[in-house]
Amino acid sequence: MMTTIEATPSRDGQVALDSLQNAVTNTLERERLLGQYAVIWQDGKPAFIGGAELQQAGQGSKAKHFSAAGGNRTKTSK
């Protein structure tokens, strides 16, 4: 279960959050350009996203919930 607490961060906290948001956005964009994918938490389980979904994730407010999957991996289907 994930608990979310709505609170206004301090000035330093906001600077840190903005920096992390920027890093995630840049990483997701790099992954998209390289044809890679990212793993996100969706509907209570990990999910792969790539292509247009990856571009939207990097630009939207959901980006803070994304974790980029780096390296030269390819998604395999079963």
mmCIF file of the N, C-alpha and C atoms, coordinates in Angstrom:
data_MODEL
# 
_entry.id   MODEL 
# 
loop_
_atom_site.group_PDB 
_atom_site.id 
_atom_site.type_symbol 
_atom_site.label_atom_id 
_atom_site.label_alt_id 
_atom_site.label_comp_id 
_atom_site.label_asym_id 
_atom_site.label_entity_id 
_atom_site.label_seq_id 
_atom_site.pdbx_PDB_ins_code 
_atom_site.Cartn_x 
_atom_site.Cartn_y 
_atom_site.Cartn_z 
_atom_site.occupancy 
_atom_site.B_iso_or_equiv 
_atom_site.pdbx_formal_charge 
_atom_site.auth_seq_id 
_atom_site.auth_comp_id 
_atom_site.auth_asym_id 
_atom_site.auth_atom_id 
_atom_site.pdbx_PDB_model_num 
ATOM 1   N N  . MET A 1 1  ? 0.847  -1.168  0.000   1.00 0.00 ? 1  MET A N  1 
ATOM 2   C CA . MET A 1 1  ? 0.000  0.000   0.000   1.00 0.00 ? 1  MET A CA 1 
ATOM 3   C C  . MET A 1 1  ? 0.893  1.232   0.000   1.00 0.00 ? 1  MET A C  1 
ATOM 4   N N  . MET A 1 2  ? 0.510  2.205   -0.780  1.00 0.00 ? 2  MET A N  1 
ATOM 5   C CA . MET A 1 2  ? 1.272  3.438   -0.867  1.00 0.00 ? 2  MET A CA 1 
ATOM 6   C C  . MET A 1 2  ? 0.478  4.544   -0.183  1.00 0.00 ? 2  MET A C  1 
ATOM 7   N N  . THR A 1 3  ? 1.115  5.242   0.732   1.00 0.00 ? 3  THR A N  1 
ATOM 8   C CA . THR A 1 3  ? 0.482  6.353   1.426   1.00 0.00 ? 3  THR A CA 1 
ATOM 9   C C  . THR A 1 3  ? 1.050  7.652   0.889   1.00 0.00 ? 3  THR A C  1 
ATOM 10  N N  . THR A 1 4  ? 0.173  8.567   0.533   1.00 0.00 ? 4  THR A N  1 
ATOM 11  C CA . THR A 1 4  ? 0.603  9.862   0.028   1.00 0.00 ? 4  THR A CA 1 
ATOM 12  C C  . THR A 1 4  ? 0.196  10.931  1.024   1.00 0.00 ? 4  THR A C  1 
ATOM 13  N N  . ILE A 1 5  ? 1.145  11.751  1.406   1.00 0.00 ? 5  ILE A N  1 
ATOM 14  C CA . ILE A 1 5  ? 0.885  12.853  2.331   1.00 0.00 ? 5  ILE A CA 1 
ATOM 15  C C  . ILE A 1 5  ? 1.019  14.150  1.559   1.00 0.00 ? 5  ILE A C  1 
ATOM 16  N N  . GLU A 1 6  ? -0.045 14.928  1.539   1.00 0.00 ? 6  GLU A N  1 
ATOM 17  C CA . GLU A 1 6  ? -0.021 16.215  0.855   1.00 0.00 ? 6  GLU A CA 1 
ATOM 18  C C  . GLU A 1 6  ? 0.500  17.267  1.825   1.00 0.00 ? 6  GLU A C  1 
ATOM 19  N N  . ALA A 1 7  ? 1.649  17.826  1.523   1.00 0.00 ? 7  ALA A N  1 
ATOM 20  C CA . ALA A 1 7  ? 2.245  18.863  2.350   1.00 0.00 ? 7  ALA A CA 1 
ATOM 21  C C  . ALA A 1 7  ? 3.079  19.775  1.459   1.00 0.00 ? 7  ALA A C  1 
ATOM 22  N N  . THR A 1 8  ? 3.207  21.004  1.855   1.00 0.00 ? 8  THR A N  1 
ATOM 23  C CA . THR A 1 8  ? 4.035  21.943  1.113   1.00 0.00 ? 8  THR A CA 1 
ATOM 24  C C  . THR A 1 8  ? 5.473  21.793  1.583   1.00 0.00 ? 8  THR A C  1 
ATOM 25  N N  . PRO A 1 9  ? 6.376  21.484  0.657   1.00 0.00 ? 9  PRO A N  1 
ATOM 26  C CA . PRO A 1 9  ? 7.771  21.307  1.059   1.00 0.00 ? 9  PRO A CA 1 
ATOM 27  C C  . PRO A 1 9  ? 8.436  22.646  1.390   1.00 0.00 ? 9  PRO A C  1 
ATOM 28  N N  . SER A 1 10 ? 9.486  22.565  2.151   1.00 0.00 ? 10 SER A N  1 
ATOM 29  C CA . SER A 1 10 ? 10.274 23.755  2.458   1.00 0.00 ? 10 SER A CA 1 
ATOM 30  C C  . SER A 1 10 ? 10.934 24.246  1.165   1.00 0.00 ? 10 SER A C  1 
ATOM 31  N N  . ARG A 1 11 ? 11.553 25.397  1.220   1.00 0.00 ? 11 ARG A N  1 
ATOM 32  C CA . ARG A 1 11 ? 12.229 25.948  0.043   1.00 0.00 ? 11 ARG A CA 1 
ATOM 33  C C  . ARG A 1 11 ? 13.306 24.986  -0.447  1.00 0.00 ? 11 ARG A C  1 
ATOM 34  N N  . ASP A 1 12 ? 14.125 24.488  0.468   1.00 0.00 ? 12 ASP A N  1 
ATOM 35  C CA . ASP A 1 12 ? 15.165 23.525  0.096   1.00 0.00 ? 12 ASP A CA 1 
ATOM 36  C C  . ASP A 1 12 ? 14.557 22.228  -0.422  1.00 0.00 ? 12 ASP A C  1 
ATOM 37  N N  . GLY A 1 13 ? 13.482 21.809  0.206   1.00 0.00 ? 13 GLY A N  1 
ATOM 38  C CA . GLY A 1 13 ? 12.792 20.601  -0.241  1.00 0.00 ? 13 GLY A CA 1 
ATOM 39  C C  . GLY A 1 13 ? 12.246 20.759  -1.648  1.00 0.00 ? 13 GLY A C  1 
ATOM 40  N N  . GLN A 1 14 ? 11.703 21.932  -1.960  1.00 0.00 ? 14 GLN A N  1 
ATOM 41  C CA . GLN A 1 14 ? 11.169 22.180  -3.296  1.00 0.00 ? 14 GLN A CA 1 
ATOM 42  C C  . GLN A 1 14 ? 12.283 22.195  -4.338  1.00 0.00 ? 14 GLN A C  1 
ATOM 43  N N  . VAL A 1 15 ? 13.427 22.749  -3.975  1.00 0.00 ? 15 VAL A N  1 
ATOM 44  C CA . VAL A 1 15 ? 14.584 22.746  -4.888  1.00 0.00 ? 15 VAL A CA 1 
ATOM 45  C C  . VAL A 1 15 ? 14.991 21.294  -5.184  1.00 0.00 ? 15 VAL A C  1 
ATOM 46  N N  . ALA A 1 16 ? 15.023 20.454  -4.156  1.00 0.00 ? 16 ALA A N  1 
ATOM 47  C CA . ALA A 1 16 ? 15.382 19.057  -4.337  1.00 0.00 ? 16 ALA A CA 1 
ATOM 48  C C  . ALA A 1 16 ? 14.349 18.331  -5.202  1.00 0.00 ? 16 ALA A C  1 
ATOM 49  N N  . LEU A 1 17 ? 13.071 18.569  -4.940  1.00 0.00 ? 17 LEU A N  1 
ATOM 50  C CA . LEU A 1 17 ? 12.015 17.942  -5.733  1.00 0.00 ? 17 LEU A CA 1 
ATOM 51  C C  . LEU A 1 17 ? 12.088 18.371  -7.195  1.00 0.00 ? 17 LEU A C  1 
ATOM 52  N N  . ASP A 1 18 ? 12.322 19.654  -7.436  1.00 0.00 ? 18 ASP A N  1 
ATOM 53  C CA . ASP A 1 18 ? 12.439 20.155  -8.804  1.00 0.00 ? 18 ASP A CA 1 
ATOM 54  C C  . ASP A 1 18 ? 13.623 19.510  -9.516  1.00 0.00 ? 18 ASP A C  1 
ATOM 55  N N  . SER A 1 19 ? 14.724 19.350  -8.805  1.00 0.00 ? 19 SER A N  1 
ATOM 56  C CA . SER A 1 19 ? 15.912 18.728  -9.378  1.00 0.00 ? 19 SER A CA 1 
ATOM 57  C C  . SER A 1 19 ? 15.638 17.266  -9.742  1.00 0.00 ? 19 SER A C  1 
ATOM 58  N N  . LEU A 1 20 ? 14.978 16.548  -8.857  1.00 0.00 ? 20 LEU A N  1 
ATOM 59  C CA . LEU A 1 20 ? 14.634 15.148  -9.132  1.00 0.00 ? 20 LEU A CA 1 
ATOM 60  C C  . LEU A 1 20 ? 13.666 15.047  -10.304 1.00 0.00 ? 20 LEU A C  1 
ATOM 61  N N  . GLN A 1 21 ? 12.673 15.942  -10.350 1.00 0.00 ? 21 GLN A N  1 
ATOM 62  C CA . GLN A 1 21 ? 11.712 15.944  -11.448 1.00 0.00 ? 21 GLN A CA 1 
ATOM 63  C C  . GLN A 1 21 ? 12.430 16.161  -12.779 1.00 0.00 ? 21 GLN A C  1 
ATOM 64  N N  . ASN A 1 22 ? 13.354 17.095  -12.804 1.00 0.00 ? 22 ASN A N  1 
ATOM 65  C CA . ASN A 1 22 ? 14.122 17.384  -14.013 1.00 0.00 ? 22 ASN A CA 1 
ATOM 66  C C  . ASN A 1 22 ? 14.963 16.171  -14.419 1.00 0.00 ? 22 ASN A C  1 
ATOM 67  N N  . ALA A 1 23 ? 15.588 15.527  -13.457 1.00 0.00 ? 23 ALA A N  1 
ATOM 68  C CA . ALA A 1 23 ? 16.413 14.352  -13.748 1.00 0.00 ? 23 ALA A CA 1 
ATOM 69  C C  . ALA A 1 23 ? 15.571 13.221  -14.330 1.00 0.00 ? 23 ALA A C  1 
ATOM 70  N N  . VAL A 1 24 ? 14.407 12.978  -13.769 1.00 0.00 ? 24 VAL A N  1 
ATOM 71  C CA . VAL A 1 24 ? 13.522 11.919  -14.272 1.00 0.00 ? 24 VAL A CA 1 
ATOM 72  C C  . VAL A 1 24 ? 13.051 12.253  -15.682 1.00 0.00 ? 24 VAL A C  1 
ATOM 73  N N  . THR A 1 25 ? 12.639 13.497  -15.900 1.00 0.00 ? 25 THR A N  1 
ATOM 74  C CA . THR A 1 25 ? 12.182 13.910  -17.223 1.00 0.00 ? 25 THR A CA 1 
ATOM 75  C C  . THR A 1 25 ? 13.281 13.719  -18.260 1.00 0.00 ? 25 THR A C  1 
ATOM 76  N N  . ASN A 1 26 ? 14.498 14.134  -17.937 1.00 0.00 ? 26 ASN A N  1 
ATOM 77  C CA . ASN A 1 26 ? 15.617 13.983  -18.873 1.00 0.00 ? 26 ASN A CA 1 
ATOM 78  C C  . ASN A 1 26 ? 15.949 12.518  -19.134 1.00 0.00 ? 26 ASN A C  1 
ATOM 79  N N  . THR A 1 27 ? 15.901 11.703  -18.097 1.00 0.00 ? 27 THR A N  1 
ATOM 80  C CA . THR A 1 27 ? 16.198 10.280  -18.247 1.00 0.00 ? 27 THR A CA 1 
ATOM 81  C C  . THR A 1 27 ? 15.153 9.597   -19.111 1.00 0.00 ? 27 THR A C  1 
ATOM 82  N N  . LEU A 1 28 ? 13.878 9.901   -18.877 1.00 0.00 ? 28 LEU A N  1 
ATOM 83  C CA . LEU A 1 28 ? 12.820 9.296   -19.683 1.00 0.00 ? 28 LEU A CA 1 
ATOM 84  C C  . LEU A 1 28 ? 12.932 9.717   -21.145 1.00 0.00 ? 28 LEU A C  1 
ATOM 85  N N  . GLU A 1 29 ? 13.292 10.955  -21.392 1.00 0.00 ? 29 GLU A N  1 
ATOM 86  C CA . GLU A 1 29 ? 13.473 11.415  -22.763 1.00 0.00 ? 29 GLU A CA 1 
ATOM 87  C C  . GLU A 1 29 ? 14.648 10.696  -23.431 1.00 0.00 ? 29 GLU A C  1 
ATOM 88  N N  . ARG A 1 30 ? 15.733 10.520  -22.708 1.00 0.00 ? 30 ARG A N  1 
ATOM 89  C CA . ARG A 1 30 ? 16.889 9.800   -23.248 1.00 0.00 ? 30 ARG A CA 1 
ATOM 90  C C  . ARG A 1 30 ? 16.514 8.351   -23.565 1.00 0.00 ? 30 ARG A C  1 
ATOM 91  N N  . GLU A 1 31 ? 15.783 7.711   -22.670 1.00 0.00 ? 31 GLU A N  1 
ATOM 92  C CA . GLU A 1 31 ? 15.335 6.329   -22.894 1.00 0.00 ? 31 GLU A CA 1 
ATOM 93  C C  . GLU A 1 31 ? 14.475 6.248   -24.154 1.00 0.00 ? 31 GLU A C  1 
ATOM 94  N N  . ARG A 1 32 ? 13.577 7.218   -24.324 1.00 0.00 ? 32 ARG A N  1 
ATOM 95  C CA . ARG A 1 32 ? 12.698 7.238   -25.500 1.00 0.00 ? 32 ARG A CA 1 
ATOM 96  C C  . ARG A 1 32 ? 13.523 7.391   -26.777 1.00 0.00 ? 32 ARG A C  1 
ATOM 97  N N  . LEU A 1 33 ? 14.469 8.318   -26.784 1.00 0.00 ? 33 LEU A N  1 
ATOM 98  C CA . LEU A 1 33 ? 15.288 8.551   -27.964 1.00 0.00 ? 33 LEU A CA 1 
ATOM 99  C C  . LEU A 1 33 ? 16.144 7.343   -28.325 1.00 0.00 ? 33 LEU A C  1 
ATOM 100 N N  . LEU A 1 34 ? 16.554 6.581   -27.332 1.00 0.00 ? 34 LEU A N  1 
ATOM 101 C CA . LEU A 1 34 ? 17.375 5.391   -27.565 1.00 0.00 ? 34 LEU A CA 1 
ATOM 102 C C  . LEU A 1 34 ? 16.537 4.154   -27.881 1.00 0.00 ? 34 LEU A C  1 
ATOM 103 N N  . GLY A 1 35 ? 15.215 4.317   -27.880 1.00 0.00 ? 35 GLY A N  1 
ATOM 104 C CA . GLY A 1 35 ? 14.336 3.190   -28.169 1.00 0.00 ? 35 GLY A CA 1 
ATOM 105 C C  . GLY A 1 35 ? 14.219 2.211   -27.022 1.00 0.00 ? 35 GLY A C  1 
ATOM 106 N N  . GLN A 1 36 ? 14.510 2.679   -25.825 1.00 0.00 ? 36 GLN A N  1 
ATOM 107 C CA . GLN A 1 36 ? 14.432 1.815   -24.656 1.00 0.00 ? 36 GLN A CA 1 
ATOM 108 C C  . GLN A 1 36 ? 13.081 1.974   -23.970 1.00 0.00 ? 36 GLN A C  1 
ATOM 109 N N  . TYR A 1 37 ? 12.967 1.500   -22.774 1.00 0.00 ? 37 TYR A N  1 
ATOM 110 C CA . TYR A 1 37 ? 11.701 1.530   -22.050 1.00 0.00 ? 37 TYR A CA 1 
ATOM 111 C C  . TYR A 1 37 ? 11.946 1.923   -20.604 1.00 0.00 ? 37 TYR A C  1 
ATOM 112 N N  . ALA A 1 38 ? 10.873 2.145   -19.891 1.00 0.00 ? 38 ALA A N  1 
ATOM 113 C CA . ALA A 1 38 ? 10.944 2.426   -18.454 1.00 0.00 ? 38 ALA A CA 1 
ATOM 114 C C  . ALA A 1 38 ? 9.994  1.474   -17.741 1.00 0.00 ? 38 ALA A C  1 
ATOM 115 N N  . VAL A 1 39 ? 10.272 1.216   -16.493 1.00 0.00 ? 39 VAL A N  1 
ATOM 116 C CA . VAL A 1 39 ? 9.400  0.391   -15.665 1.00 0.00 ? 39 VAL A CA 1 
ATOM 117 C C  . VAL A 1 39 ? 8.716  1.314   -14.671 1.00 0.00 ? 39 VAL A C  1 
ATOM 118 N N  . ILE A 1 40 ? 7.392  1.245   -14.628 1.00 0.00 ? 40 ILE A N  1 
ATOM 119 C CA . ILE A 1 40 ? 6.616  2.077   -13.712 1.00 0.00 ? 40 ILE A CA 1 
ATOM 120 C C  . ILE A 1 40 ? 5.766  1.187   -12.819 1.00 0.00 ? 40 ILE A C  1 
ATOM 121 N N  . TRP A 1 41 ? 5.213  1.773   -11.794 1.00 0.00 ? 41 TRP A N  1 
ATOM 122 C CA . TRP A 1 41 ? 4.292  1.081   -10.913 1.00 0.00 ? 41 TRP A CA 1 
ATOM 123 C C  . TRP A 1 41 ? 2.892  1.502   -11.330 1.00 0.00 ? 41 TRP A C  1 
ATOM 124 N N  . GLN A 1 42 ? 2.071  0.552   -11.800 1.00 0.00 ? 42 GLN A N  1 
ATOM 125 C CA . GLN A 1 42 ? 0.754  0.869   -12.317 1.00 0.00 ? 42 GLN A CA 1 
ATOM 126 C C  . GLN A 1 42 ? -0.223 -0.218  -11.896 1.00 0.00 ? 42 GLN A C  1 
ATOM 127 N N  . ASP A 1 43 ? -1.326 0.193   -11.331 1.00 0.00 ? 43 ASP A N  1 
ATOM 128 C CA . ASP A 1 43 ? -2.371 -0.742  -10.886 1.00 0.00 ? 43 ASP A CA 1 
ATOM 129 C C  . ASP A 1 43 ? -1.835 -1.819  -9.953  1.00 0.00 ? 43 ASP A C  1 
ATOM 130 N N  . GLY A 1 44 ? -0.937 -1.428  -9.069  1.00 0.00 ? 44 GLY A N  1 
ATOM 131 C CA . GLY A 1 44 ? -0.433 -2.345  -8.060  1.00 0.00 ? 44 GLY A CA 1 
ATOM 132 C C  . GLY A 1 44 ? 0.631  -3.321  -8.526  1.00 0.00 ? 44 GLY A C  1 
ATOM 133 N N  . LYS A 1 45 ? 1.185  -3.108  -9.727  1.00 0.00 ? 45 LYS A N  1 
ATOM 134 C CA . LYS A 1 45 ? 2.223  -4.013  -10.218 1.00 0.00 ? 45 LYS A CA 1 
ATOM 135 C C  . LYS A 1 45 ? 3.137  -3.269  -11.184 1.00 0.00 ? 45 LYS A C  1 
ATOM 136 N N  . PRO A 1 46 ? 4.355  -3.785  -11.410 1.00 0.00 ? 46 PRO A N  1 
ATOM 137 C CA . PRO A 1 46 ? 5.272  -3.147  -12.358 1.00 0.00 ? 46 PRO A CA 1 
ATOM 138 C C  . PRO A 1 46 ? 4.736  -3.273  -13.783 1.00 0.00 ? 46 PRO A C  1 
ATOM 139 N N  . ALA A 1 47 ? 4.987  -2.243  -14.585 1.00 0.00 ? 47 ALA A N  1 
ATOM 140 C CA . ALA A 1 47 ? 4.566  -2.246  -15.990 1.00 0.00 ? 47 ALA A CA 1 
ATOM 141 C C  . ALA A 1 47 ? 5.653  -1.595  -16.834 1.00 0.00 ? 47 ALA A C  1 
ATOM 142 N N  . PHE A 1 48 ? 5.834  -2.100  -18.050 1.00 0.00 ? 48 PHE A N  1 
ATOM 143 C CA . PHE A 1 48 ? 6.782  -1.528  -18.998 1.00 0.00 ? 48 PHE A CA 1 
ATOM 144 C C  . PHE A 1 48 ? 6.074  -0.470  -19.829 1.00 0.00 ? 48 PHE A C  1 
ATOM 145 N N  . ILE A 1 49 ? 6.753  0.645   -20.079 1.00 0.00 ? 49 ILE A N  1 
ATOM 146 C CA . ILE A 1 49 ? 6.239  1.619   -21.030 1.00 0.00 ? 49 ILE A CA 1 
ATOM 147 C C  . ILE A 1 49 ? 7.353  1.993   -21.982 1.00 0.00 ? 49 ILE A C  1 
ATOM 148 N N  . GLY A 1 50 ? 6.981  2.367   -23.185 1.00 0.00 ? 50 GLY A N  1 
ATOM 149 C CA . GLY A 1 50 ? 7.951  2.786   -24.172 1.00 0.00 ? 50 GLY A CA 1 
ATOM 150 C C  . GLY A 1 50 ? 7.264  3.653   -25.211 1.00 0.00 ? 50 GLY A C  1 
ATOM 151 N N  . GLY A 1 51 ? 8.012  4.166   -26.162 1.00 0.00 ? 51 GLY A N  1 
ATOM 152 C CA . GLY A 1 51 ? 7.461  4.957   -27.252 1.00 0.00 ? 51 GLY A CA 1 
ATOM 153 C C  . GLY A 1 51 ? 6.715  6.191   -26.784 1.00 0.00 ? 51 GLY A C  1 
ATOM 154 N N  . ALA A 1 52 ? 5.502  6.380   -27.304 1.00 0.00 ? 52 ALA A N  1 
ATOM 155 C CA . ALA A 1 52 ? 4.700  7.566   -26.996 1.00 0.00 ? 52 ALA A CA 1 
ATOM 156 C C  . ALA A 1 52 ? 4.352  7.628   -25.514 1.00 0.00 ? 52 ALA A C  1 
ATOM 157 N N  . GLU A 1 53 ? 4.115  6.486   -24.888 1.00 0.00 ? 53 GLU A N  1 
ATOM 158 C CA . GLU A 1 53 ? 3.806  6.473   -23.450 1.00 0.00 ? 53 GLU A CA 1 
ATOM 159 C C  . GLU A 1 53 ? 4.969  7.034   -22.649 1.00 0.00 ? 53 GLU A C  1 
ATOM 160 N N  . LEU A 1 54 ? 6.161  6.704   -23.067 1.00 0.00 ? 54 LEU A N  1 
ATOM 161 C CA . LEU A 1 54 ? 7.363  7.168   -22.381 1.00 0.00 ? 54 LEU A CA 1 
ATOM 162 C C  . LEU A 1 54 ? 7.516  8.674   -22.528 1.00 0.00 ? 54 LEU A C  1 
ATOM 163 N N  . GLN A 1 55 ? 7.204  9.192   -23.711 1.00 0.00 ? 55 GLN A N  1 
ATOM 164 C CA . GLN A 1 55 ? 7.280  10.633  -23.939 1.00 0.00 ? 55 GLN A CA 1 
ATOM 165 C C  . GLN A 1 55 ? 6.271  11.361  -23.060 1.00 0.00 ? 55 GLN A C  1 
ATOM 166 N N  . GLN A 1 56 ? 5.054  10.863  -22.973 1.00 0.00 ? 56 GLN A N  1 
ATOM 167 C CA . GLN A 1 56 ? 4.027  11.482  -22.141 1.00 0.00 ? 56 GLN A CA 1 
ATOM 168 C C  . GLN A 1 56 ? 4.405  11.431  -20.673 1.00 0.00 ? 56 GLN A C  1 
ATOM 169 N N  . ALA A 1 57 ? 5.010  10.331  -20.238 1.00 0.00 ? 57 ALA A N  1 
ATOM 170 C CA . ALA A 1 57 ? 5.401  10.187  -18.842 1.00 0.00 ? 57 ALA A CA 1 
ATOM 171 C C  . ALA A 1 57 ? 6.436  11.232  -18.450 1.00 0.00 ? 57 ALA A C  1 
ATOM 172 N N  . GLY A 1 58 ? 7.364  11.505  -19.336 1.00 0.00 ? 58 GLY A N  1 
ATOM 173 C CA . GLY A 1 58 ? 8.412  12.473  -19.043 1.00 0.00 ? 58 GLY A CA 1 
ATOM 174 C C  . GLY A 1 58 ? 7.904  13.897  -18.997 1.00 0.00 ? 58 GLY A C  1 
ATOM 175 N N  . GLN A 1 59 ? 6.780  14.165  -19.655 1.00 0.00 ? 59 GLN A N  1 
ATOM 176 C CA . GLN A 1 59 ? 6.257  15.526  -19.718 1.00 0.00 ? 59 GLN A CA 1 
ATOM 177 C C  . GLN A 1 59 ? 5.117  15.774  -18.746 1.00 0.00 ? 59 GLN A C  1 
ATOM 178 N N  . GLY A 1 60 ? 4.492  14.725  -18.241 1.00 0.00 ? 60 GLY A N  1 
ATOM 179 C CA . GLY A 1 60 ? 3.324  14.881  -17.387 1.00 0.00 ? 60 GLY A CA 1 
ATOM 180 C C  . GLY A 1 60 ? 3.655  14.936  -15.917 1.00 0.00 ? 60 GLY A C  1 
ATOM 181 N N  . SER A 1 61 ? 2.634  15.190  -15.119 1.00 0.00 ? 61 SER A N  1 
ATOM 182 C CA . SER A 1 61 ? 2.815  15.271  -13.671 1.00 0.00 ? 61 SER A CA 1 
ATOM 183 C C  . SER A 1 61 ? 3.088  13.906  -13.061 1.00 0.00 ? 61 SER A C  1 
ATOM 184 N N  . LYS A 1 62 ? 2.816  12.816  -13.788 1.00 0.00 ? 62 LYS A N  1 
ATOM 185 C CA . LYS A 1 62 ? 3.055  11.475  -13.277 1.00 0.00 ? 62 LYS A CA 1 
ATOM 186 C C  . LYS A 1 62 ? 4.538  11.133  -13.252 1.00 0.00 ? 62 LYS A C  1 
ATOM 187 N N  . ALA A 1 63 ? 5.356  11.940  -13.891 1.00 0.00 ? 63 ALA A N  1 
ATOM 188 C CA . ALA A 1 63 ? 6.771  11.601  -14.029 1.00 0.00 ? 63 ALA A CA 1 
ATOM 189 C C  . ALA A 1 63 ? 7.440  11.334  -12.697 1.00 0.00 ? 63 ALA A C  1 
ATOM 190 N N  . LYS A 1 64 ? 7.001  11.959  -11.625 1.00 0.00 ? 64 LYS A N  1 
ATOM 191 C CA . LYS A 1 64 ? 7.635  11.738  -10.335 1.00 0.00 ? 64 LYS A CA 1 
ATOM 192 C C  . LYS A 1 64 ? 7.435  10.318  -9.836  1.00 0.00 ? 64 LYS A C  1 
ATOM 193 N N  . HIS A 1 65 ? 6.519  9.560   -10.446 1.00 0.00 ? 65 HIS A N  1 
ATOM 194 C CA . HIS A 1 65 ? 6.263  8.191   -10.029 1.00 0.00 ? 65 HIS A CA 1 
ATOM 195 C C  . HIS A 1 65 ? 6.994  7.176   -10.898 1.00 0.00 ? 65 HIS A C  1 
ATOM 196 N N  . PHE A 1 66 ? 7.777  7.651   -11.857 1.00 0.00 ? 66 PHE A N  1 
ATOM 197 C CA . PHE A 1 66 ? 8.439  6.769   -12.788 1.00 0.00 ? 66 PHE A CA 1 
ATOM 198 C C  . PHE A 1 66 ? 9.863  6.514   -12.357 1.00 0.00 ? 66 PHE A C  1 
ATOM 199 N N  . SER A 1 67 ? 10.325 5.333   -12.684 1.00 0.00 ? 67 SER A N  1 
ATOM 200 C CA . SER A 1 67 ? 11.701 4.947   -12.416 1.00 0.00 ? 67 SER A CA 1 
ATOM 201 C C  . SER A 1 67 ? 12.277 4.467   -13.733 1.00 0.00 ? 67 SER A C  1 
ATOM 202 N N  . ALA A 1 68 ? 13.290 5.115   -14.215 1.00 0.00 ? 68 ALA A N  1 
ATOM 203 C CA . ALA A 1 68 ? 13.822 4.773   -15.538 1.00 0.00 ? 68 ALA A CA 1 
ATOM 204 C C  . ALA A 1 68 ? 14.593 3.464   -15.488 1.00 0.00 ? 68 ALA A C  1 
ATOM 205 N N  . ALA A 1 69 ? 14.454 2.683   -16.532 1.00 0.00 ? 69 ALA A N  1 
ATOM 206 C CA . ALA A 1 69 ? 15.199 1.437   -16.692 1.00 0.00 ? 69 ALA A CA 1 
ATOM 207 C C  . ALA A 1 69 ? 16.353 1.721   -17.635 1.00 0.00 ? 69 ALA A C  1 
ATOM 208 N N  . GLY A 1 70 ? 17.531 1.915   -17.109 1.00 0.00 ? 70 GLY A N  1 
ATOM 209 C CA . GLY A 1 70 ? 18.670 2.297   -17.929 1.00 0.00 ? 70 GLY A CA 1 
ATOM 210 C C  . GLY A 1 70 ? 19.353 1.116   -18.565 1.00 0.00 ? 70 GLY A C  1 
ATOM 211 N N  . GLY A 1 71 ? 20.416 1.378   -19.265 1.00 0.00 ? 71 GLY A N  1 
ATOM 212 C CA . GLY A 1 71 ? 21.190 0.316   -19.900 1.00 0.00 ? 71 GLY A CA 1 
ATOM 213 C C  . GLY A 1 71 ? 20.667 -0.028  -21.279 1.00 0.00 ? 71 GLY A C  1 
ATOM 214 N N  . ASN A 1 72 ? 21.341 -0.947  -21.917 1.00 0.00 ? 72 ASN A N  1 
ATOM 215 C CA . ASN A 1 72 ? 20.963 -1.348  -23.262 1.00 0.00 ? 72 ASN A CA 1 
ATOM 216 C C  . ASN A 1 72 ? 20.148 -2.635  -23.211 1.00 0.00 ? 72 ASN A C  1 
ATOM 217 N N  . ARG A 1 73 ? 18.965 -2.564  -22.688 1.00 0.00 ? 73 ARG A N  1 
ATOM 218 C CA . ARG A 1 73 ? 18.107 -3.735  -22.594 1.00 0.00 ? 73 ARG A CA 1 
ATOM 219 C C  . ARG A 1 73 ? 16.996 -3.620  -23.630 1.00 0.00 ? 73 ARG A C  1 
ATOM 220 N N  . THR A 1 74 ? 16.467 -4.750  -23.998 1.00 0.00 ? 74 THR A N  1 
ATOM 221 C CA . THR A 1 74 ? 15.301 -4.753  -24.867 1.00 0.00 ? 74 THR A CA 1 
ATOM 222 C C  . THR A 1 74 ? 14.188 -5.487  -24.160 1.00 0.00 ? 74 THR A C  1 
ATOM 223 N N  . LYS A 1 75 ? 12.982 -5.076  -24.428 1.00 0.00 ? 75 LYS A N  1 
ATOM 224 C CA . LYS A 1 75 ? 11.819 -5.711  -23.826 1.00 0.00 ? 75 LYS A CA 1 
ATOM 225 C C  . LYS A 1 75 ? 11.521 -6.994  -24.595 1.00 0.00 ? 75 LYS A C  1 
ATOM 226 N N  . THR A 1 76 ? 11.359 -8.085  -23.864 1.00 0.00 ? 76 THR A N  1 
ATOM 227 C CA . THR A 1 76 ? 11.044 -9.335  -24.512 1.00 0.00 ? 76 THR A CA 1 
ATOM 228 C C  . THR A 1 76 ? 9.612  -9.712  -24.238 1.00 0.00 ? 76 THR A C  1 
ATOM 229 N N  . SER A 1 77 ? 8.976  -10.300 -25.213 1.00 0.00 ? 77 SER A N  1 
ATOM 230 C CA . SER A 1 77 ? 7.583  -10.746 -25.065 1.00 0.00 ? 77 SER A CA 1 
ATOM 231 C C  . SER A 1 77 ? 7.569  -12.243 -24.839 1.00 0.00 ? 77 SER A C  1 
ATOM 232 N N  . LYS A 1 78 ? 6.595  -12.704 -24.100 1.00 0.00 ? 78 LYS A N  1 
ATOM 233 C CA . LYS A 1 78 ? 6.456  -14.142 -23.841 1.00 0.00 ? 78 LYS A CA 1 
ATOM 234 C C  . LYS A 1 78 ? 5.333  -14.697 -24.664 1.00 0.00 ? 78 LYS A C  1 
# 
